[in-house]
Amino acid sequence: QLGHSQLLLTIALIALLALVFLKGFSESIGLATLIAVPYILLNVIILSAGAWEIQLHPELISNWTLALEARGDWSSVILVSALVFPKLALGMSGFETGVSVMPLVRGAPSDREKKIPEERVRNTRKLLTAAALIMSVLLLFSSFITTLLIPEQAYQTGGPANGRALSFLAHQLLGSYFGTVYDFATVLVLWFAGASAMAGMLNLIPRYLPRFGMAPVWVAFRRPLVIALFVIAVSVTWIFDANVDAQGSAYATGVLALMLSAAVAVALAFWNEPQ
């Protein structure tokens, strides 16, 4: 437990992230790759170990099925899922930031001469497909594995698996050394998760907001915008006292609002097309 140092440590990590972007955009993307790829591989190892554990104890699946049947029909399960959907939306928080960096996808030199940049569109589809596959496989599989292997009481507030289910399994199934490595990788990837959001805002805000009179002219310059976003991030962190549980609902609401507004915008765009 970090105690009162949690807030100061979180602000220090945000400041370090801002310094990375002040250094340069390409450097931040390269660092993100070095952090994210090993983290994904560590998750694959944990999930594989979890799947092997379930194979050794097939009664876990039968007990889970009986527990579902004991709670009533599937309509009640669907209703409960709908009520907790804002929390589930946190699992999609990486997808909307990935979409926000779509304008940064590289195309072919010939795209500049075309009305529709075909190569850039193809590369964007590859980006979204890779993100969707990673999310659909790892998120769903991790939810299934952790549900079967972690007791319900461990998820309670203050429990050993609260907010760190995969880390709990890493320590339980693969030992403390591997678990410690995974914890360190998790801290790094959560710290740099703001990089995708920062990259998206650094690209979208100067491109659109000043044009429509929604932001001052100075946001077109990268470094002042980085500092402004840093101040906002520190303010939000300070208000919520760097508490993940307290900030989670607010963040999930923001994710849902962003996805809903994007869906409405796309629907209006299609509605207004001549065809």
C-alpha positions as CSV (number, residue, x, y, z in Angstrom):
1,Q,0.0,0.0,0.0
2,L,1.4,3.4,-1.0
3,G,-0.8,5.5,1.4
4,H,-0.5,9.2,0.9
5,S,2.3,8.7,-1.6
6,Q,-0.1,7.3,-4.1
7,L,-1.3,10.8,-5.3
8,L,2.3,12.2,-5.5
9,L,3.5,9.1,-7.3
10,T,0.6,9.2,-9.8
11,I,1.2,12.9,-10.5
12,A,4.9,12.2,-11.0
13,L,4.1,9.5,-13.6
14,I,1.8,11.9,-15.4
15,A,4.5,14.5,-15.5
16,L,7.0,11.9,-16.9
17,L,4.5,11.0,-19.6
18,A,4.1,14.7,-20.5
19,L,7.9,15.0,-20.7
20,V,8.0,12.1,-23.2
21,F,5.6,13.9,-25.5
22,L,7.4,17.2,-25.1
23,K,10.5,15.3,-26.3
24,G,8.9,14.1,-29.5
25,F,5.9,12.2,-30.9
26,S,7.8,9.4,-32.6
27,E,9.8,8.7,-29.4
28,S,6.6,8.3,-27.5
29,I,5.1,5.8,-30.0
30,G,8.3,3.8,-30.0
31,L,8.3,3.6,-26.2
32,A,4.6,2.5,-26.3
33,T,5.5,-0.4,-28.5
34,L,8.3,-1.5,-26.2
35,I,5.9,-1.5,-23.2
36,A,2.8,-2.9,-24.8
37,V,4.1,-5.9,-26.7
38,P,5.8,-7.6,-23.6
39,Y,2.7,-6.9,-21.6
40,I,0.5,-8.7,-24.1
41,L,2.8,-11.7,-24.1
42,L,2.8,-11.8,-20.3
43,N,-1.0,-11.9,-20.4
44,V,-1.0,-14.7,-22.9
45,I,1.2,-16.7,-20.5
46,I,-1.1,-16.1,-17.6
47,L,-4.2,-17.0,-19.6
48,S,-2.5,-20.2,-20.9
49,A,-1.6,-21.2,-17.4
50,G,-5.2,-20.5,-16.3
51,A,-6.6,-22.6,-19.1
52,W,-4.3,-25.4,-18.2
53,E,-5.5,-25.2,-14.6
54,I,-9.1,-25.4,-15.7
55,Q,-8.3,-28.4,-17.9
56,L,-6.9,-30.1,-14.8
57,H,-10.0,-29.3,-12.8
58,P,-13.0,-29.6,-15.1
59,E,-15.4,-29.4,-12.2
60,L,-14.8,-25.6,-12.2
61,I,-16.8,-25.3,-15.4
62,S,-19.7,-27.5,-14.1
63,N,-19.8,-25.5,-10.8
64,W,-19.9,-22.3,-12.8
65,T,-22.7,-23.5,-15.0
66,L,-24.7,-24.7,-11.9
67,A,-24.2,-21.3,-10.3
68,L,-25.6,-19.6,-13.4
69,E,-28.6,-21.8,-13.4
70,A,-29.2,-21.3,-9.7
71,R,-29.6,-17.5,-10.3
72,G,-32.5,-17.9,-12.6
73,D,-33.1,-17.8,-16.3
74,W,-30.9,-16.0,-18.9
75,S,-33.1,-12.9,-18.9
76,S,-32.0,-12.0,-15.3
77,V,-28.3,-12.5,-16.4
78,I,-28.8,-10.2,-19.3
79,L,-30.5,-7.6,-17.1
80,V,-27.6,-7.7,-14.6
81,S,-25.1,-7.4,-17.4
82,A,-26.9,-4.3,-18.7
83,L,-26.8,-2.7,-15.2
84,V,-23.1,-3.2,-14.9
85,F,-22.3,-2.3,-18.5
86,P,-20.7,1.1,-17.6
87,K,-18.0,-0.8,-15.6
88,L,-17.6,-3.3,-18.5
89,A,-17.0,-0.3,-20.8
90,L,-13.6,0.1,-19.1
91,G,-12.5,-2.9,-21.1
92,M,-13.2,-1.0,-24.3
93,S,-11.3,2.1,-23.1
94,G,-8.3,1.2,-25.4
95,F,-10.5,0.9,-28.5
96,E,-11.8,4.5,-28.6
97,T,-8.3,5.9,-28.1
98,G,-7.1,3.7,-30.9
99,V,-9.8,5.1,-33.2
100,S,-8.7,8.6,-32.2
101,V,-5.3,8.0,-33.7
102,M,-6.7,6.9,-37.1
103,P,-5.6,10.1,-38.8
104,L,-2.0,9.2,-37.9
105,V,-2.1,6.0,-40.0
106,R,0.5,6.1,-42.8
107,G,-0.7,5.5,-46.4
108,A,1.1,5.3,-49.7
109,P,2.6,8.3,-51.5
110,S,0.1,7.9,-54.2
111,D,-2.8,8.6,-51.7
112,R,-2.0,12.3,-51.9
113,E,-3.3,12.4,-55.5
114,K,-6.5,10.4,-54.8
115,K,-9.7,11.7,-53.4
116,I,-10.0,8.5,-51.3
117,P,-6.6,7.4,-49.8
118,E,-7.0,3.7,-50.4
119,E,-3.8,2.5,-48.9
120,R,-4.4,4.5,-45.8
121,V,-7.9,3.1,-45.5
122,R,-6.5,-0.5,-45.8
123,N,-3.9,0.2,-43.1
124,T,-6.5,1.7,-40.8
125,R,-8.6,-1.5,-41.2
126,K,-5.6,-3.5,-40.2
127,L,-5.2,-1.4,-37.1
128,L,-8.8,-1.7,-36.1
129,T,-8.9,-5.4,-36.9
130,A,-5.8,-6.1,-34.8
131,A,-7.3,-4.0,-31.9
132,A,-10.6,-5.8,-32.1
133,L,-9.0,-9.3,-32.2
134,I,-6.8,-8.5,-29.2
135,M,-9.8,-7.1,-27.2
136,S,-12.3,-9.8,-28.2
137,V,-9.9,-12.7,-27.4
138,L,-7.9,-11.5,-24.4
139,L,-10.7,-9.6,-22.7
140,L,-13.3,-12.3,-23.0
141,F,-10.9,-15.1,-22.2
142,S,-9.5,-13.3,-19.2
143,S,-13.0,-12.6,-17.9
144,F,-13.8,-16.3,-18.2
145,I,-10.5,-17.5,-16.7
146,T,-10.7,-15.2,-13.7
147,T,-14.3,-16.0,-13.0
148,L,-13.6,-19.7,-12.8
149,L,-10.3,-19.5,-10.8
150,I,-10.8,-16.6,-8.4
151,P,-13.2,-17.0,-5.5
152,E,-15.9,-14.4,-5.2
153,Q,-14.7,-13.1,-1.8
154,A,-11.3,-12.2,-3.3
155,Y,-13.1,-9.6,-5.5
156,Q,-14.6,-7.7,-2.6
157,T,-13.3,-4.2,-1.7
158,G,-9.9,-4.7,-0.1
159,G,-9.6,-8.3,-1.3
160,P,-6.4,-9.6,-2.9
161,A,-8.0,-9.7,-6.4
162,N,-9.9,-6.4,-6.3
163,G,-8.7,-4.4,-9.3
164,R,-5.9,-6.9,-10.0
165,A,-7.4,-10.2,-11.0
166,L,-4.8,-11.3,-13.5
167,S,-2.0,-10.2,-11.2
168,F,-3.6,-12.4,-8.5
169,L,-3.6,-15.4,-10.9
170,A,0.0,-14.6,-11.9
171,H,1.2,-14.9,-8.3
172,Q,-1.0,-17.9,-7.6
173,L,-0.2,-20.0,-10.7
174,L,3.2,-18.9,-11.8
175,G,5.0,-17.8,-8.6
176,S,6.0,-14.5,-6.9
177,Y,8.8,-13.8,-9.3
178,F,6.7,-13.9,-12.4
179,G,3.9,-12.1,-10.5
180,T,6.3,-9.3,-9.6
181,V,7.4,-9.0,-13.2
182,Y,3.8,-8.8,-14.3
183,D,3.0,-6.2,-11.7
184,F,5.8,-4.0,-12.9
185,A,4.7,-4.5,-16.6
186,T,1.2,-3.6,-15.5
187,V,2.3,-0.4,-13.9
188,L,4.2,0.6,-17.0
189,V,1.4,-0.2,-19.4
190,L,-1.2,1.6,-17.3
191,W,1.2,4.6,-17.0
192,F,1.6,4.7,-20.8
193,A,-2.0,4.0,-21.5
194,G,-2.4,7.7,-21.5
195,A,-0.1,7.9,-24.5
196,S,-2.8,6.8,-26.9
197,A,-5.2,9.3,-25.5
198,M,-2.6,12.0,-25.6
199,A,-1.6,11.1,-29.1
200,G,-5.2,11.3,-30.3
201,M,-5.9,14.6,-28.6
202,L,-2.6,16.1,-29.9
203,N,-3.8,15.2,-33.4
204,L,-7.5,15.9,-33.2
205,I,-7.7,19.1,-31.2
206,P,-5.4,21.2,-33.4
207,R,-7.0,19.8,-36.5
208,Y,-10.6,20.5,-35.7
209,L,-11.4,22.6,-32.7
210,P,-9.7,26.0,-33.7
211,R,-11.3,25.7,-37.2
212,F,-14.8,25.7,-35.6
213,G,-14.0,28.3,-33.0
214,M,-14.0,25.8,-30.2
215,A,-10.4,26.4,-29.0
216,P,-7.8,29.2,-29.1
217,V,-5.3,29.4,-31.8
218,W,-2.4,28.4,-29.6
219,V,-3.7,24.8,-29.3
220,A,-2.3,24.2,-32.8
221,F,1.2,24.1,-31.2
222,R,2.1,20.8,-29.7
223,R,4.0,21.7,-26.6
224,P,1.6,24.3,-25.1
225,L,-1.2,21.7,-25.8
226,V,0.8,19.0,-24.0
227,I,1.2,21.3,-20.9
228,A,-2.5,22.1,-21.0
229,L,-3.5,18.4,-21.1
230,F,-1.0,17.7,-18.3
231,V,-2.6,20.4,-16.1
232,I,-6.1,18.9,-16.8
233,A,-4.9,15.3,-16.0
234,V,-3.3,16.4,-12.7
235,S,-6.4,18.3,-11.7
236,V,-8.6,15.2,-12.3
237,T,-6.1,13.0,-10.5
238,W,-6.1,15.4,-7.5
239,I,-9.9,15.6,-7.4
240,F,-10.2,11.8,-7.2
241,D,-7.2,11.5,-5.0
242,A,-5.6,9.0,-7.5
243,N,-8.2,6.4,-6.4
244,V,-8.9,3.9,-9.2
245,D,-12.3,2.8,-7.7
246,A,-13.5,6.4,-7.3
247,Q,-12.4,7.4,-10.8
248,G,-13.5,4.3,-12.6
249,S,-17.1,5.1,-12.9
250,A,-16.4,8.6,-14.1
251,Y,-14.0,7.3,-16.7
252,A,-16.4,4.6,-17.9
253,T,-19.1,7.3,-18.3
254,G,-16.7,9.3,-20.4
255,V,-15.9,6.3,-22.6
256,L,-19.7,5.6,-23.1
257,A,-20.4,9.2,-23.9
258,L,-17.5,9.3,-26.5
259,M,-18.7,6.1,-28.2
260,L,-22.3,7.2,-28.2
261,S,-21.5,10.6,-29.6
262,A,-19.4,9.0,-32.3
263,A,-22.1,6.5,-33.2
264,V,-24.7,9.4,-33.5
265,A,-22.2,11.4,-35.7
266,V,-21.7,8.4,-38.0
267,A,-25.4,7.8,-38.2
268,L,-26.1,11.4,-39.1
269,A,-23.3,11.3,-41.7
270,F,-24.8,8.3,-43.4
271,W,-28.3,9.8,-43.2
272,N,-27.1,12.9,-45.0
273,E,-25.4,11.0,-47.8
274,P,-27.2,11.3,-51.2
275,Q,-27.1,7.5,-51.7
